[in-house]
Amino acid sequence: MLNRLRAQFVAAATLALLLALAMITVIGYYMASQTFEAQINMIIDSVLHNGGQMPHSGIMSAGGMEITPEQQFETRFFSTITDKAGVVRTANTESVYSIDAQEAAEITHTLIMSADHEGQIVYDNSIFYFKSMVMPGGGRMFVFVDCTSRVWILRQVQHYLLVVSLIIMLFFSIILIFLSKHVVNPFIRNSEKQKQFITNASHELKTPLAVISANTEMTEVLSGKNKWTESTMRQVQRMNALVSELVTLSKLDEKDEVVLSNVNASEIVEEQAESFSQVVLSQGKEFSKEIEPDITIKAEKRGVQELASILLDNAAKYCDDGGKVTISFSGKSGRGAKLTVTNTYAAGAGVDYRRFFERFYREDESHNSKKSGFGIGLSIAQEICKRLNAKIQVSYKNGDITFAIMFK
């Protein structure tokens, strides 16, 4: 259990760290991208509004930033102007080396044919961002800014963010592995003390219960049965049942892993159904079963027995007088088998069924119900389902309550 809890703690902490780093990486890259796009758009808009030329130094750009003397020479761009028919009339390629006027005209013509007025293109291994605007005469001006170096820097930023995030995650994961033992140990000790207390208390209770039972039986032999001795014996039986259920819960929590194997679940369910049929019938209730033969599932024989027994016992206890209990088992071997137990339960409307699997929960909060039991059985069933990779559900419809277990 210690190793399992440590692994769960490390996994949860690592996942939280991974999500935090992912958010930081995404936000960092998004902000860098936004800054990059804002700068490029500012340059393009400035050139567009200056007749296809870079504004002189000291002039405010279209983005509200002053053009510096160096920006005039460090920005590589070219621009073209077309007439209303889309024919390139002028091309300014003075601020770019790799493209001449003819190539600029061809690129512009391609964009006009594709109706692209804004975006990016790759030409001769260079990346250009472009934008166009309509001229007074009906033609268009296109401005292309070389962003190859800026895009490379942006990609490097993305790369370094990912590398740094992975290094940080690895570093903190190693620290978490070493610290997890100290963090989890107090919880393990508390859990072990609780289990030890339950086990010790169970053993201590068995002796006085055995003495009370023996003394009551002797009293009945000497003086005969009466309502007092019968009440005492009923309470002794209830306490013995409680002790057994507490021990069962404690043992379930102590087991780390369950070895699953192929078992004939149909035979197991059939045996449990036969055992409980007489109990139900003796109470004046109906009992029916629909169990498909030879369904094999990956499970634990004892676990399947316990599940069928718990659900049938619960149905027998809470079935209405003169009602009906039905057990069914269907599906295919390998996966998809389903065990359901249904009983009539007129008082079930409006009940919070989600709480049925809580330990010691009973619908009768006063615990004065004539029904026996302590609200532990369904909790045990849920724990067994977890260990068998099964799922348990409860539903209520038309006066019937149904517990269903789906085996994977």
C-alpha positions, 0 to 999 in steps of 0.5 A, a space after each residue: 500500500 505504501 508504494 501504491 500511495 507514493 505512486 499516486 502522490 507522485 503521479 498527482 503532483 507531477 500531473 499538476 506540475 505538468 499542467 502548470 508548466 504547459 499553461 506557462 509555456 502556452 501563455 509565454 509562446 502566445 505573448 511572444 507571438 502576439 508581440 511579434 505579430 504586433 511589431 510586423 503589422 506596425 511596420 507593414 501599416 507604416 509602409 502602406 500609409 507612406 506610399 510603399 516606403 519606410 517612413 523617415 526616422 522620428 516619424 510616428 508609425 501607424 502603431 503609435 511607435 516612433 521610427 528609429 534611424 536603424 529601423 529604416 535600414 534593418 527592415 527588409 521589405 518590398 512593395 508593389 502597386 497595381 492598377 484597377 485591372 490588377 496589373 503591377 505598375 510599380 515595384 519597389 525592391 530597393 530594401 530587399 536583396 533576394 527579389 527583383 521587380 519582375 519577381 515582385 510582380 509575379 508574386 503580386 499577380 499570384 496573390 491577386 489571382 488567389 484573392 489573398 490580401 493578407 497573410 504570409 508566403 515563403 519564397 526562396 527559403 525566405 518568409 514574408 508577411 504581407 498586407 494590401 490596401 485599396 488605392 484611391 484609383 481602385 488599384 492595390 498596394 501590396 507590402 511584403 516584409 521579410 520576417 525570416 529571422 524573426 520567425 526563427 527567433 520565435 521558434 527558438 523561444 518556443 523550443 527553449 520554453 519546451 526544453 526548460 519546462 521538461 527540465 523543470 518537470 524532471 527536476 521536481 519529479 525527482 524531488 517529489 519521489 524523494 519527498 513522497 515517502 515523508 509526505 505519505 508516511 503519516 497517512 499510512 501510519 494513521 490508516 494502519 492504526 485504524 485497521 489495527 484498532 478494528 482488528 484488535 477491537 473485533 477480537 476483543 469483542 468476540 470473547 464477551 459476545 461468546 460469554 453473553 451468548 453462552 450465558 443466555 443459552 444456559 439461562 434458556 436451558 434452566 428457565 426456558 426462553 422468554 422475550 428477554 433472552 430472545 432479544 439478547 440473542 438477537 443483539 448478540 447475532 447483530 454484534 457478531 455480524 457487525 464484527 465480521 463485516 468490520 473485519 472484512 472491510 479491514 482485510 479488503 483495505 489491507 490487500 494491495 493487489 488481487 490476482 484475477 483469473 478466468 472463472 465460471 461466473 454463471 456457476 458461482 451466481 447460480 450457487 448463491 441464487 440457490 442458497 438465497 432462494 429458500 430464504 426469500 421464499 420462507 419470508 412469503 416473497 417471490 424469487 426468480 432467476 435468469 442466469 445464462 450458463 457458462 459465462 466466463 469472466 476475468 475475476 476472483 471467485 471469492 469476490 464474485 461470491 461475495 458480490 452475489 451474496 451481498 446483493 441477494 442478502 440486501 434484496 431479501 432484507 429490504 424487499 416489500 412484504 409479498 414482493 419479489 426478488 429477481 437475480 439475472 446474469 447475462 453477457 458474453 465470456 471475456 467482457 461485458 457480463 452483467 449481474 443485476 439484483 432487483 427487488 420491490 421497494 415501494 418506499 424507494 421514491 425520492 431516496 438519494 441512492 448515491 449514499 447507499 454505498 457510504 459506510 454505515 449509511 442507512 436510509 432510516 437515520 434513526 437506526 430504529 428500522 426493524 431491518 437488520 444490517 449496519 449499512 456496510 454490505 454495499 460499501 463492501 460490494 463497492 470495494 470488491 468491485 474496485 478490486 475486480 475492475 467492475 462497476 456497480 450502479 443502483 437505479 429505481 423505477 416503477 417501485 423496483 430497486 435494481 443493483 447492477 454490476 458490470 464486469 469488464 
